[in-house]
Structure formats: structure tokens, C-alpha cells
């Protein structure tokens, strides 16, 4: 049953990714939403491709998108989670750090994830129980997180704008190499599943569409994705579609220990 889901998600994500890339250096109409977040023409075009394509392919499924909310029953067995352009700020500046993300909840649990990186022409995908894979430069390869477990060796990635005081505390707990900050949850989780990073700490709350696809991919690659306090990510579709608290994604080797050591990271 999952193969038609994956093929459709993959095809639509690639189509949306091509549309996003075609607009990268074009003058863009953009405005601020009610929460002051940025939205561009690329967000809206990608959203239409994904939303309309999924609705046509799976009319009995519900679809939740960042730009248009939920269509269909929140209690449906299958609910698609769409972020048509994760990392809009980076896209608007023509910088790396944006992706197209399509996730699928099955009975409230991430079941499938596809993340397309338009700039690097990478596609990450996973179905629960079937492994995680990357398509790049004409090759498709299995993805597994690193086995690095020594703090001095574990590589850390964060988003741009990470608070200075929290960064000092983070470095004290995670003394390993710090990668250049970059936007998009999908891009950062991509670094973890490609073994270029081992720890990703979010400094701001995220929504369901930010985590569903990356979580499915990371977990199938052997990693762990939780809230910063170690509790599981819960997708309550009767809420405002946002996770309470911050998040932590790792290769899993020190996840429980990091939860303890990073407690209070953003206090004060």
C-alpha cells in the first residue's frame, strides 16, 4: 500500500522543487503572514502543486499545509503534512537552506517522508519499516546515521539566529565541530542522515509540517527525533498544529544523555 503513496509524494515534491528553483532569482511577490513569517510566490505555487496533486490522488485522505490549513477530517487514517517551502527566509535571499517537504501521518504517527533539496538536487525519502534513501546525481543509496558517540567528535548543526547565550551553553555540552548554521528542518536532518552532522538543536518552536517528513526519514536512518525534554513529538490535529516546546534530533548514540545535559539551555 505504501508504494503508491511514496511515488506520488516523490513525483509531486520533485515537481514543486523544480517550480521553486525556477523562481529563485526572479523578482518575487512576498508578504508577511499574521504571525509575521514570510511567504512568497514560490511558497504558494509549491503549495498548490502539492495540495492539489495529493487531493486528486488520494481524495479520502486529509491534507494539512502550512499555507492553507487542513482539508478533510483531522481524524482520518491518513493525513498529509505539507511544507511547500521550508526555509523561506533563505530562499528569499537566494541562500542554501530551503526545501520542499511532504510527510504522511498514519493514525497520528509519521509513516512516510519526502524532502527535496532544490539547490543540491537531492531527494530524501523513507517509509516506516522500509529504510531511508537518498537520490542524488543519478544514484539512489541507503541512508544511515553515523555511529559517532564521543562528544568531541559529534558534529552539531543549528539554524541561523541561534541565541548567543544558548550557543555558549551548547558548546560546553557539545564540544564537537559546529557546522555553519543553516535554515530548514529538512536540510539539517539531511545533514544528519548523510553523517555530516550528529546533533541538531532547534531554538524556536516548530509545526507539524516542519517535522513529519524529516522525522520519518531520520528514524528510518536510525536516528532519534524528540522534544528537547526527551518527550515524543505528538501530532494532535485538534490543536493549532504546533509542537509545544523545542526539538532535538540526533544520531541516537547520546540522545538520552543530551536531553539531561541540555535542560535549561535557553533559560535566562
C-alpha positions in Angstrom: 0.0 0.0 0.0 2.8 2.4 0.7 4.5 2.3 -2.7 1.8 4.4 -4.5 1.9 6.9 -1.6 5.7 7.2 -1.9 5.7 7.5 -5.7 3.0 10.2 -5.6 4.8 12.1 -2.9 8.1 11.9 -4.6 6.8 13.0 -8.0 4.9 15.9 -6.5 7.9 17.0 -4.4 10.2 17.0 -7.4 7.6 18.9 -9.5 7.2 21.5 -6.7 11.0 21.6 -6.2 11.5 22.5 -9.9 8.9 25.2 -9.7 10.6 26.7 -6.6 14.0 26.6 -8.3 12.7 28.3 -11.4 11.6 31.3 -9.2 14.9 31.5 -7.2 16.4 34.5 -9.0 13.1 36.1 -10.2 11.6 39.2 -8.6 9.1 37.8 -6.1 5.9 39.0 -4.6 6.2 38.5 -0.9 4.4 39.5 2.2 4.1 38.8 6.0 1.5 36.5 7.4 -0.4 37.1 10.6 2.5 35.6 12.7 5.0 37.9 10.8 6.5 34.9 9.0 7.5 35.5 5.4 5.5 34.0 2.4 6.5 34.3 -1.2 5.0 33.4 -4.6 7.2 30.3 -4.5 5.5 29.1 -1.3 2.1 29.5 -2.8 2.9 27.8 -6.2 4.6 24.9 -4.5 1.7 24.6 -2.1 -0.8 24.4 -5.0 1.1 21.7 -6.8 1.4 19.5 -3.7 -2.1 20.2 -2.2 -4.0 19.7 -5.5 -1.9 16.7 -6.5 -2.4 14.9 -3.3 -6.2 15.7 -3.2 -6.5 14.3 -6.7 -4.5 11.1 -6.0 -6.0 10.4 -2.6 -9.4 12.0 -2.2 -10.1 10.1 1.0 -7.0 11.4 2.8 -6.8 14.7 4.7 -4.2 17.3 3.8 -2.6 19.8 6.1 -0.4 22.5 4.5 1.4 25.5 6.1 -0.3 27.9 3.7 -3.9 26.6 3.6 -4.5 24.7 6.8 -6.3 21.3 6.9 -8.8 20.0 4.3 -10.6 16.8 5.3 -11.1 15.1 8.6 -8.4 15.5 11.3 -9.4 12.0 12.4 -8.6 10.4 9.0 -6.3 7.4 9.0 -4.0 9.2 6.6 -3.2 12.9 6.9 -0.6 14.5 4.6 1.7 17.2 6.1 3.0 19.7 3.6 5.6 22.4 4.0 5.8 23.8 0.4 8.9 25.8 1.1 10.7 25.2 4.4 13.3 27.9 4.9 11.5 30.7 3.1 13.9 33.4 4.5 16.9 31.6 3.0 15.0 31.2 -0.4 14.2 34.9 -0.4 17.9 35.7 -0.1 18.9 33.0 -2.6 20.9 31.2 0.1 21.2 27.5 0.8 18.7 26.3 3.5 15.3 25.7 1.9 13.5 22.5 0.9 10.1 21.1 -0.2 8.7 18.6 2.4 5.9 16.1 2.1 5.1 13.9 5.1 2.3 11.4 5.8 0.7 10.6 9.2 -0.9 7.2 9.5 -3.1 7.0 12.6 -1.2 10.0 14.0 2.3 8.6 13.5 4.8 9.7 10.8 4.6 7.0 8.2 6.3 8.5 5.2 8.6 11.4 4.4 10.0 13.0 1.3 12.3 16.1 1.4 13.5 17.7 -1.8 16.6 20.0 -1.7 16.3 22.1 -4.9 19.7 23.6 -4.8 21.6 20.4 -4.4 19.2 18.3 -6.4 18.9 15.8 -3.5 15.8 13.9 -2.6 15.5 12.1 0.8 12.7 9.6 1.3 11.5 7.0 3.7 8.6 4.8 4.6 8.3 3.4 8.1 9.8 -0.1 8.3 11.4 0.1 4.8 14.5 2.2 5.4 15.6 5.7 4.3 17.2 6.6 1.0 18.8 9.4 -0.9 18.6 10.1 -4.6 21.4 12.4 -5.9 23.4 12.7 -9.1 21.6 9.8 -10.7 22.3 7.4 -7.8 19.9 6.1 -5.1 21.6 5.0 -1.9 20.5 3.8 1.6 20.9 6.3 4.4 22.2 5.5 7.9 23.2 8.0 10.7 26.7 8.0 12.0 27.9 5.9 15.0 29.9 8.8 16.4 29.5 8.8 20.2 32.4 10.8 21.6 31.2 14.3 22.4 34.4 15.9 20.9 33.7 14.1 17.6 29.9 14.7 17.3 29.1 17.4 14.8 26.4 20.0 15.7 24.1 22.0 13.4 21.7 24.7 14.3 19.6 27.3 12.5 20.7 30.8 11.7 19.9 33.3 14.5 20.7 30.8 17.3 20.9 32.8 20.6 24.4 33.7 21.7 24.0 32.8 25.4 22.4 29.5 24.5 25.2 28.8 22.0 27.8 29.2 24.7 26.0 26.6 26.8 25.5 24.3 23.9 29.2 24.3 23.1 30.0 23.4 26.7 27.8 20.3 26.4 28.6 19.6 22.7 32.3 20.5 22.2 32.5 18.8 18.7 32.6 20.7 15.4 29.9 23.3 14.8 28.7 23.3 11.2 27.7 26.5 9.5 24.1 27.5 10.7 21.5 26.8 8.1 17.8 27.1 7.7 15.1 24.3 7.1 14.5 21.4 9.3 14.6 19.1 6.2 18.1 20.4 5.3 19.5 19.9 8.8 18.1 16.5 9.2 19.5 15.7 5.7 22.9 16.5 7.1 22.3 14.1 10.0 21.2 11.2 7.8 24.2 11.8 5.5 26.5 11.6 8.5 27.7 15.2 8.1 26.1 16.1 11.4 25.1 14.2 14.5 23.1 16.7 16.7 20.5 19.3 15.6 19.0 21.5 18.3 16.1 23.8 17.4 15.9 27.2 19.1 12.4 28.0 18.2 9.1 26.1 18.2 8.2 24.2 15.0 4.9 23.0 13.4 3.8 19.5 12.4 4.6 20.2 8.7 8.2 21.1 9.8 8.8 17.7 11.4 6.7 15.0 9.9 8.7 14.2 6.8 12.1 14.7 8.4 11.1 12.6 11.4 10.1 9.7 9.2 13.4 9.9 7.3 15.6 10.3 10.4 14.1 7.5 12.3 14.3 5.1 9.4 18.0 6.1 9.1 18.5 5.1 12.7 18.3 8.5 14.4 16.0 9.9 17.1 13.8 13.0 16.9 12.1 14.2 20.1 11.3 17.4 22.0 14.2 18.9 23.8 13.0 17.4 27.0 13.0 13.9 25.5 9.2 13.5 25.2 7.9 12.3 21.9 6.6 14.5 19.1 2.8 14.3 19.2 0.7 15.2 16.2 -2.6 16.4 17.8 -4.7 17.6 14.8 -7.2 19.2 17.1 -4.6 21.7 18.3 -3.0 24.6 16.4 -0.7 22.2 14.5 2.4 23.3 16.5 4.6 21.3 18.8 4.9 22.6 22.3 8.5 23.1 23.3 11.7 22.9 21.3 13.1 19.8 19.5 16.3 17.7 19.4 17.3 15.4 16.5 20.4 13.2 16.8 22.1 10.1 15.6 20.8 8.5 18.7 24.1 7.5 20.3 23.9 10.1 23.1 20.3 11.2 22.8 19.1 10.5 26.4 22.2 12.0 27.8 21.9 15.1 25.8 18.3 15.6 26.9 19.6 15.8 30.5 22.6 17.9 29.8 20.7 20.4 27.6 17.9 21.0 30.1 17.8 24.8 30.8 19.7 25.5 27.6 17.5 28.5 26.7 16.8 29.8 30.2 17.9 33.2 31.3 
